[in-house]
């Protein structure tokens, strides 16, 4: 049976059919839907882990215990998981272990555009890369057998286009894969120096074996057509190449590390002109040129952003395949949703003139006008460490105008250690935890503070305030961000305090609970066009030639605009 499936759903289906019993991940676009999908299968234990490091450690533990295990993340999540990743390469596996990592060329939802292929090379792990949903399922499925055959974790690389496009997928039955016996083996699984030295020898031999077998593995395919042009490529770019250059010969790499050297040499000898087309870094190109093979790659193509059919056709054939796009559309900057509880926080930070080190989440949008409420955004959890660094660099007086802003999910992900650092090193800073009871930016996933698992089952909800107190923070306050006067009062008091403090602004995301959507507001004849309401940056408030207006179809009735209006010009519609 064939079914139209999202690439991420296909990855999940492949893991399910391969007999996976444990799956762990932290949500991160473009990989999130893999775990959301596999959680729907009753045969699979699935979890949202606090972060990617923990997720991989859970998957490694399941593998050692004899189960087939899956771990999923986006490319920057692989940085967080790198510590167990490199050592898991040494220990190898018992049950098959597959790590799916989704890169984001073009940075559609990411703070950088790193190329995860280098992790495979550095950690000495095989990496596969599918080109579409059908291959996503097949590669995820076959990766488990590859993992067990070579005693290694296997990385499967996706990207935004493969993860979020749809294609026809063959649906097959789930394999009945019994647990492998667990046998205590400290030489294999306890990586003390003496054991690790021996396992490093095993890793090097494994890579030699994989490289020798790479030429015959089914993941790599050669397609000979017109031999005047030969293309070496992989993944979604293969689809662009086939459309842009339908007559060209193509070596499509599915096993992208280690490279099939003999296959590459044979292909290069058969074509007159060899091109290497790969998004991001010259990963293939550098290795192929090191083989002494003449080829053209990044001399024509950028190391930045996504490629396209037109780009490839222009660079290789000097023509466009499709008509130019119509005139550019007006730009709409990303904004926080109407009724978002974070809006009040950034409005207040701006009003008080505070410097705010920021973090990853919906609230990162607070950096944009009109709030301009965030000064830094580096990575998950960095806001707290950044604030401590600023405090130690510039002194306590600077800290009176400094806060760190972090979300509830991000706090569990990697904010705990930063807060521990502040407690330990006698910080007098203020941390604002904007708690909207969800992992909002990636689509409202649960986390350790929400009280539910990825399967929707009731779980113990960790109390953030109690946790901060237990860590040694003596001044912890909870405030409803929509109580603007109280929020301003609390922030003034805590930033003036010469002691570490945590302020938790607690109100659920307006998209989670309909009870927070109230009758819309309207603007009456008292309006003086002062523009104070525009400083909120709410998309429901519009300035027209006739004056201010509120779009009733967008307004959630939060009433924040009425609270900042000094002229009683904003009221509930119908009053």
VMD Tcl script that draws the C-alpha trace (Angstrom):
set ca {
  {0.00 0.00 0.00}
  {1.22 3.50 -0.84}
  {0.48 6.56 1.27}
  {1.26 10.25 0.84}
  {3.49 11.15 3.78}
  {5.47 14.07 5.13}
  {9.17 13.30 5.14}
  {9.27 13.38 8.93}
  {6.29 11.02 9.16}
  {8.11 8.71 6.73}
  {11.20 8.67 8.95}
  {8.97 7.65 11.84}
  {7.29 4.97 9.74}
  {10.64 3.51 8.73}
  {11.78 3.31 12.35}
  {8.46 1.73 13.33}
  {8.69 -0.89 10.58}
  {12.28 -1.63 11.65}
  {11.01 -2.70 15.07}
  {12.08 0.31 17.13}
  {10.84 0.17 20.71}
  {12.41 3.32 22.21}
  {12.45 6.84 20.71}
  {13.72 9.99 22.42}
  {14.05 13.58 21.22}
  {13.82 17.25 22.04}
  {11.54 19.21 19.68}
  {13.33 21.34 17.10}
  {12.21 22.44 13.66}
  {12.60 20.86 11.12}
  {12.77 17.50 12.95}
  {9.87 17.77 15.43}
  {7.21 15.76 13.60}
  {9.33 12.58 13.58}
  {8.82 12.07 17.30}
  {5.25 13.36 17.27}
  {4.45 10.71 14.66}
  {6.27 7.78 16.22}
  {4.60 8.54 19.57}
  {1.31 7.49 17.96}
  {2.50 3.89 17.65}
  {1.56 1.92 20.77}
  {4.50 -0.48 20.32}
  {7.02 2.35 20.77}
  {7.99 4.08 24.00}
  {8.51 7.73 23.01}
  {9.55 10.72 25.08}
  {10.31 14.39 24.90}
  {13.61 14.56 26.75}
  {14.74 17.77 28.51}
  {17.41 18.23 25.83}
  {19.16 16.41 22.99}
  {22.05 15.18 25.14}
  {19.65 13.40 27.47}
  {17.65 12.10 24.50}
  {20.72 10.47 22.98}
  {21.79 9.06 26.33}
  {18.35 7.46 26.70}
  {18.61 5.99 23.20}
  {22.15 4.73 23.86}
  {20.97 3.06 27.07}
  {18.09 1.38 25.23}
  {20.49 0.16 22.55}
  {22.92 -1.29 25.08}
  {19.96 -3.06 26.72}
  {19.24 -4.76 23.38}
  {16.46 -2.64 21.87}
  {16.40 -0.86 18.56}
  {16.40 2.84 19.48}
  {15.83 6.13 17.68}
  {16.98 9.65 18.58}
  {15.92 12.75 16.61}
  {17.02 16.38 16.62}
  {17.73 19.41 14.48}
  {21.27 20.32 13.50}
  {22.04 22.61 16.44}
  {20.69 19.90 18.74}
  {23.51 17.67 17.54}
  {25.91 20.14 19.17}
  {24.16 19.51 22.49}
  {24.29 15.74 21.93}
  {27.91 15.69 20.75}
  {29.32 14.49 24.07}
  {27.52 11.12 24.13}
  {27.68 10.92 20.33}
  {31.46 10.69 20.12}
  {31.74 8.13 22.90}
  {28.83 6.05 21.57}
  {30.92 5.71 18.42}
  {33.52 3.94 20.59}
  {31.10 1.73 22.52}
  {29.14 0.70 19.46}
  {25.67 -0.79 19.87}
  {23.77 -3.86 20.91}
  {20.37 -3.13 19.44}
  {20.50 -0.87 16.39}
  {20.85 2.86 17.17}
  {19.86 5.50 14.60}
  {20.19 9.27 15.02}
  {18.15 11.42 12.63}
  {19.44 14.99 12.38}
  {17.69 17.64 10.26}
  {19.85 20.43 8.85}
  {18.35 23.81 7.92}
  {20.00 25.35 4.84}
  {18.66 28.87 4.49}
  {18.05 29.10 8.26}
  {14.26 28.99 8.01}
  {14.02 28.41 11.76}
  {17.57 28.36 13.09}
  {20.35 30.57 14.36}
  {23.00 29.07 12.10}
  {23.38 26.93 9.01}
  {25.93 24.32 10.11}
  {26.61 21.21 8.04}
  {26.08 18.05 10.13}
  {28.04 15.87 7.72}
  {31.21 16.94 9.51}
  {29.97 15.33 12.71}
  {29.81 11.98 10.94}
  {33.37 12.34 9.73}
  {34.70 13.62 13.06}
  {32.92 10.98 15.16}
  {33.72 8.18 12.66}
  {30.09 7.29 12.06}
  {28.33 6.29 8.84}
  {25.78 8.79 7.54}
  {22.89 8.28 5.11}
  {20.97 11.02 3.28}
  {17.58 10.41 1.61}
  {16.24 12.56 -1.22}
  {12.48 12.29 -0.60}
  {9.81 10.79 1.64}
  {10.08 7.34 0.09}
  {13.80 7.19 0.75}
  {13.28 8.73 4.20}
  {11.29 5.68 5.19}
  {13.60 3.18 3.52}
  {16.84 4.73 4.80}
  {15.52 4.99 8.36}
  {14.46 1.36 8.17}
  {17.68 0.02 6.65}
  {19.85 2.12 8.97}
  {19.04 -0.20 11.88}
  {20.34 -3.27 10.07}
  {23.43 -1.27 9.04}
  {23.92 -0.23 12.67}
  {23.83 -3.81 13.94}
  {25.96 -5.21 11.12}
  {28.82 -2.79 11.75}
  {28.27 -2.32 15.51}
  {27.85 1.43 15.21}
  {25.35 4.23 15.65}
  {24.18 5.45 12.24}
  {23.29 9.06 11.48}
  {20.56 9.78 8.94}
  {20.71 13.34 7.64}
  {17.60 15.22 6.62}
  {16.97 18.88 5.88}
  {14.04 21.28 5.86}
  {12.86 20.32 2.35}
  {12.98 16.55 2.87}
  {11.44 16.79 6.34}
  {8.60 19.09 5.31}
  {7.71 17.92 1.81}
  {5.36 15.07 0.99}
  {5.76 12.01 -1.22}
  {4.38 8.54 -1.80}
  {5.66 5.93 0.64}
  {5.30 2.14 0.57}
  {3.65 1.07 3.81}
  {4.85 -2.32 5.06}
  {4.40 -4.44 8.14}
  {6.44 -3.95 11.29}
  {9.35 -6.32 11.74}
  {9.21 -8.55 14.79}
  {12.64 -7.79 16.25}
  {13.20 -9.40 19.65}
  {15.41 -7.75 22.24}
  {19.04 -8.78 21.88}
  {20.49 -10.41 24.99}
  {22.17 -8.01 27.38}
  {25.61 -9.17 28.49}
  {27.75 -7.16 30.87}
  {30.87 -6.07 28.98}
  {32.94 -3.35 30.64}
  {35.53 -3.51 27.88}
  {32.89 -2.40 25.40}
  {30.64 -0.10 27.40}
  {32.79 1.45 30.16}
  {34.93 4.08 28.45}
  {37.76 4.46 30.92}
  {41.04 5.27 29.15}
  {42.28 1.69 29.06}
  {39.09 0.37 27.48}
  {38.65 3.41 25.22}
  {42.08 2.93 23.68}
  {41.08 -0.57 22.60}
  {37.71 0.58 21.32}
  {39.36 3.30 19.25}
  {41.18 0.55 17.36}
  {37.80 -1.12 16.76}
  {36.35 2.15 15.44}
  {39.19 2.60 12.95}
  {38.78 -0.95 11.66}
  {35.02 -0.44 11.39}
  {35.51 2.61 9.20}
  {37.94 0.68 6.98}
  {35.33 -2.05 6.59}
  {32.59 0.45 5.82}
  {34.76 2.25 3.28}
  {35.58 -1.04 1.57}
  {31.90 -1.96 1.42}
  {30.64 1.52 0.44}
  {31.02 0.83 -3.29}
  {28.56 -2.06 -3.16}
  {26.02 -0.83 -0.62}
  {22.58 -0.20 -2.15}
  {22.40 3.42 -1.00}
  {24.63 4.72 -3.83}
  {23.38 4.65 -7.43}
  {24.92 5.56 -10.78}
  {22.72 6.89 -13.59}
  {24.46 7.18 -16.97}
  {22.90 9.38 -19.65}
  {24.77 12.04 -21.62}
  {28.35 11.57 -20.46}
  {29.50 15.05 -21.42}
  {28.30 16.20 -18.01}
  {28.52 14.18 -14.79}
  {27.07 15.29 -11.47}
  {27.86 13.94 -8.00}
  {25.19 14.93 -5.52}
  {22.93 13.68 -2.73}
  {19.70 14.27 -0.87}
  {17.12 16.80 -1.98}
  {19.64 18.43 -4.36}
  {19.44 15.27 -6.48}
  {15.84 16.21 -7.31}
  {16.89 19.70 -8.37}
  {19.66 18.24 -10.55}
  {17.31 15.81 -12.31}
  {14.87 18.60 -13.15}
  {17.48 21.16 -14.14}
  {19.74 18.76 -16.09}
  {17.56 15.81 -17.17}
  {20.14 14.48 -19.65}
  {23.18 14.60 -17.36}
  {24.76 11.51 -15.86}
  {24.43 11.42 -12.07}
  {26.13 9.63 -9.20}
  {23.61 9.87 -6.39}
  {25.17 9.30 -2.99}
  {22.89 7.84 -0.33}
  {25.73 6.77 1.95}
  {27.40 10.16 2.27}
  {30.06 9.06 4.74}
  {32.30 7.20 4.19}
  {32.40 7.95 0.47}
  {32.51 5.11 -2.09}
  {35.92 5.92 -3.57}
  {36.00 3.28 -6.33}
  {32.48 4.18 -7.45}
  {33.46 7.86 -7.58}
  {36.65 7.16 -9.53}
  {34.82 4.95 -12.05}
  {32.11 7.59 -12.54}
  {34.65 10.41 -12.96}
  {36.46 8.43 -15.67}
  {33.22 7.94 -17.62}
  {32.23 11.63 -17.88}
  {33.87 14.51 -19.72}
  {33.17 17.22 -17.15}
  {32.50 16.48 -13.47}
  {30.49 18.74 -11.21}
  {29.88 18.31 -7.48}
  {26.64 19.93 -6.36}
  {26.02 20.00 -2.60}
  {24.38 22.53 -0.31}
  {26.44 24.20 2.42}
  {30.08 23.17 2.81}
  {32.32 21.46 0.18}
  {32.17 18.18 2.11}
  {32.16 15.92 -0.96}
  {34.29 18.26 -3.03}
  {37.24 18.42 -0.66}
  {37.35 14.65 -0.24}
  {36.96 13.94 -3.95}
  {39.64 16.44 -4.93}
  {41.88 14.86 -2.30}
  {41.50 11.64 -4.32}
  {43.20 13.48 -7.20}
  {39.96 13.81 -9.19}
  {39.36 17.02 -11.13}
  {35.92 18.49 -10.45}
  {34.06 21.79 -10.22}
  {31.90 22.65 -7.23}
  {32.04 25.67 -4.98}
  {33.75 27.71 -7.68}
  {30.21 27.93 -9.10}
  {28.00 27.35 -6.07}
  {27.69 29.15 -2.75}
  {28.26 27.66 0.70}
  {25.22 29.63 1.87}
  {21.51 28.91 1.70}
  {19.39 26.49 -0.28}
  {19.87 25.58 -3.92}
  {17.12 25.47 -6.55}
  {16.35 24.10 -9.99}
  {16.92 27.51 -11.55}
  {20.24 28.03 -9.77}
  {21.63 24.72 -11.00}
  {20.34 25.25 -14.54}
  {21.89 28.73 -14.68}
  {25.26 27.71 -13.30}
  {25.70 24.56 -15.42}
  {23.63 25.14 -18.56}
  {23.32 28.91 -18.55}
  {19.50 28.89 -18.70}
  {16.46 29.26 -16.49}
  {14.02 26.40 -16.18}
  {11.11 28.43 -14.86}
  {9.79 31.93 -15.36}
  {10.99 34.55 -12.94}
  {8.90 35.05 -9.87}
  {6.41 37.96 -9.96}
  {7.23 41.20 -8.19}
  {8.29 40.73 -4.61}
  {5.51 40.64 -2.05}
  {5.42 43.04 0.88}
  {7.54 41.80 3.75}
  {5.71 40.84 6.96}
  {8.14 40.63 9.85}
  {7.50 37.77 12.30}
  {5.58 38.90 15.37}
  {4.27 37.38 18.57}
  {0.67 36.19 18.32}
  {-2.21 38.40 19.45}
  {-2.72 37.78 23.15}
  {0.79 36.38 23.63}
  {1.81 36.69 27.31}
  {5.39 37.47 26.28}
  {4.30 40.78 24.71}
  {3.69 42.39 28.10}
  {7.14 41.34 29.30}
  {8.98 42.97 26.41}
  {6.79 46.05 26.50}
  {7.82 46.47 30.15}
  {11.50 45.74 29.52}
  {11.50 48.40 26.81}
  {9.70 50.87 29.06}
  {12.23 50.34 31.86}
  {15.20 50.53 29.47}
  {16.60 47.20 30.60}
  {19.31 45.25 28.80}
  {18.08 41.69 28.23}
  {20.15 38.68 27.27}
  {17.78 36.45 25.31}
  {17.30 32.84 24.36}
  {15.70 30.49 21.81}
  {11.90 30.44 21.61}
  {8.82 32.49 20.70}
  {10.11 35.24 22.95}
  {13.16 35.74 20.70}
  {10.75 37.82 18.59}
  {10.96 40.38 21.41}
  {14.21 41.53 19.82}
  {12.30 43.12 16.93}
  {10.63 46.54 16.84}
  {8.67 48.02 18.46}
  {9.93 46.25 21.59}
  {13.63 45.90 20.75}
  {13.65 44.05 24.06}
  {16.45 41.51 23.58}
  {20.14 42.26 23.17}
  {21.58 38.76 22.58}
  {20.49 35.35 21.31}
  {23.21 32.72 21.00}
  {21.86 29.24 21.71}
  {19.56 27.29 24.02}
  {20.16 28.34 27.62}
  {22.79 30.97 26.80}
  {20.81 33.90 28.21}
  {21.68 33.08 31.81}
  {25.39 32.51 31.22}
  {25.53 35.61 29.03}
  {23.99 37.71 31.80}
  {26.45 36.37 34.37}
  {29.33 37.11 32.04}
  {28.12 40.68 31.53}
  {27.75 41.12 35.28}
  {31.27 39.90 35.98}
  {32.70 42.00 33.15}
  {30.95 45.28 33.96}
  {30.14 45.08 37.66}
  {27.08 45.06 39.88}
  {25.94 48.56 38.92}
  {25.47 47.41 35.31}
  {23.42 44.50 36.61}
  {20.78 46.90 37.95}
  {19.71 47.37 34.33}
  {20.28 43.77 33.19}
  {18.02 40.71 33.02}
  {18.22 37.28 31.42}
  {15.07 36.12 29.62}
  {14.45 32.40 29.07}
  {11.38 30.26 28.35}
  {10.08 27.43 30.49}
  {11.01 24.67 28.04}
  {14.42 26.21 27.36}
  {15.00 26.52 31.11}
  {14.56 22.76 31.47}
  {16.65 22.18 28.33}
  {19.79 24.03 29.41}
  {18.99 26.87 31.77}
  {19.39 24.88 34.99}
  {23.18 24.76 34.81}
  {23.36 28.48 34.06}
  {21.24 29.26 37.10}
  {23.42 26.94 39.19}
  {26.41 28.95 37.97}
  {24.77 32.19 39.12}
  {24.02 30.74 42.56}
  {27.50 29.27 42.91}
  {29.35 32.40 41.79}
  {27.42 34.92 43.90}
  {25.51 36.65 41.11}
  {23.18 39.53 41.91}
  {21.43 39.24 38.54}
  {17.76 38.77 37.67}
  {16.48 35.87 35.56}
  {13.04 36.17 33.98}
  {11.51 32.80 33.12}
  {8.67 33.48 30.69}
  {6.47 30.47 31.44}
  {3.74 29.89 28.85}
  {3.33 26.22 29.80}
  {4.54 24.80 26.49}
  {7.35 24.51 23.96}
  {5.74 27.17 21.80}
  {8.02 27.91 18.85}
  {8.09 24.32 17.58}
  {4.35 23.74 17.83}
  {3.28 23.32 21.47}
  {5.09 20.22 22.68}
  {5.10 19.13 26.31}
  {8.11 19.38 28.61}
  {8.93 18.42 32.23}
  {6.88 21.33 33.57}
  {3.61 20.76 31.68}
  {2.38 17.61 33.40}
  {1.97 15.51 30.26}
  {4.18 13.26 28.09}
  {4.56 13.20 24.31}
  {1.77 10.59 24.25}
  {-0.52 12.88 26.26}
  {-0.27 10.77 29.40}
  {-0.36 12.45 32.82}
  {3.12 13.02 34.25}
  {4.67 14.71 37.25}
  {4.98 18.44 36.55}
  {8.16 19.99 37.91}
  {7.48 23.25 39.76}
  {9.92 25.84 38.38}
  {9.61 28.15 41.38}
  {10.26 25.32 43.84}
  {13.16 24.12 41.72}
  {14.77 27.58 41.70}
  {14.39 27.79 45.48}
  {15.90 24.32 45.89}
  {18.88 25.45 43.81}
  {19.56 28.23 46.31}
  {17.76 31.23 44.80}
  {16.35 33.09 47.82}
  {14.19 35.56 45.91}
  {11.68 33.89 43.57}
  {8.51 35.70 42.49}
  {5.63 34.70 40.25}
  {3.64 37.36 38.39}
  {0.92 37.41 35.74}
  {2.50 39.37 32.87}
  {-0.88 40.88 31.99}
  {-0.86 42.65 35.36}
  {1.33 45.39 33.92}
  {1.58 47.47 37.09}
  {2.62 44.51 39.20}
  {5.06 43.27 36.56}
  {6.76 46.68 36.37}
  {6.89 46.93 40.17}
  {8.42 43.44 40.53}
  {11.06 44.04 37.86}
  {12.08 47.36 39.40}
  {12.42 45.78 42.82}
  {14.32 42.70 41.70}
  {16.80 44.47 39.42}
  {17.54 46.90 42.27}
  {18.09 44.05 44.73}
  {21.73 43.19 45.45}
  {21.01 39.47 45.39}
  {20.17 36.84 42.82}
  {16.49 36.69 41.92}
  {14.16 34.79 39.60}
  {10.94 36.29 38.26}
  {8.51 33.82 36.68}
  {5.97 35.46 34.39}
  {3.30 32.79 34.30}
  {0.40 32.69 31.84}
  {-0.38 29.91 29.31}
  {0.04 30.45 25.59}
  {-3.21 31.90 24.26}
  {-3.35 29.16 21.63}
  {-3.50 26.42 24.27}
  {-6.71 27.29 26.11}
  {-9.83 28.85 24.61}
  {-10.76 30.41 27.95}
  {-8.05 33.00 27.31}
  {-9.78 34.14 24.11}
  {-12.32 36.82 25.08}
  {-14.56 39.25 23.14}
  {-12.49 41.59 20.94}
  {-11.74 45.21 21.77}
  {-12.51 48.29 19.72}
  {-11.32 51.91 19.62}
  {-13.80 54.68 20.44}
  {-13.98 58.43 19.83}
  {-11.67 59.20 22.77}
  {-8.64 58.11 20.70}
  {-6.06 60.92 20.33}
  {-3.86 58.99 17.88}
  {-1.01 59.12 20.41}
  {0.26 55.72 19.28}
  {0.84 54.29 22.75}
  {-1.04 51.11 21.79}
  {1.24 50.61 18.79}
  {4.19 50.18 21.16}
  {2.72 46.80 22.07}
  {3.41 45.48 18.59}
  {0.09 43.64 18.49}
  {-0.87 42.60 14.93}
  {-4.54 43.26 15.72}
  {-3.91 47.01 16.11}
  {-3.69 48.83 12.79}
  {-2.93 52.45 11.97}
  {-4.92 53.66 8.96}
  {-5.42 57.02 7.27}
  {-8.60 57.37 9.28}
  {-6.89 56.56 12.59}
  {-6.30 53.58 14.84}
  {-8.45 50.46 14.50}
  {-8.52 46.95 15.93}
  {-9.10 43.97 13.65}
  {-11.80 42.01 15.46}
  {-10.94 38.85 13.52}
  {-7.42 38.91 14.97}
  {-7.98 40.32 18.47}
  {-8.09 37.75 21.29}
  {-9.52 40.17 23.85}
  {-6.49 40.11 26.13}
  {-7.06 43.77 27.02}
  {-3.40 44.72 27.13}
  {-4.00 47.65 24.79}
  {-6.71 49.04 27.06}
  {-4.26 48.97 29.97}
  {-1.70 51.13 28.15}
  {-4.25 53.65 26.82}
  {-4.34 56.81 28.97}
  {-7.56 58.13 27.42}
  {-10.00 55.23 27.90}
  {-10.20 54.99 24.13}
  {-10.10 51.19 24.00}
  {-13.02 49.13 25.21}
  {-14.66 45.77 24.69}
  {-16.61 45.73 21.43}
  {-20.32 46.38 22.04}
  {-19.81 48.51 25.18}
}
mol new
graphics top color blue
foreach p $ca { graphics top sphere $p radius 0.5 }
foreach p [lrange $ca 0 end-1] q [lrange $ca 1 end] { graphics top cylinder $p $q radius 0.2 }
display resetview
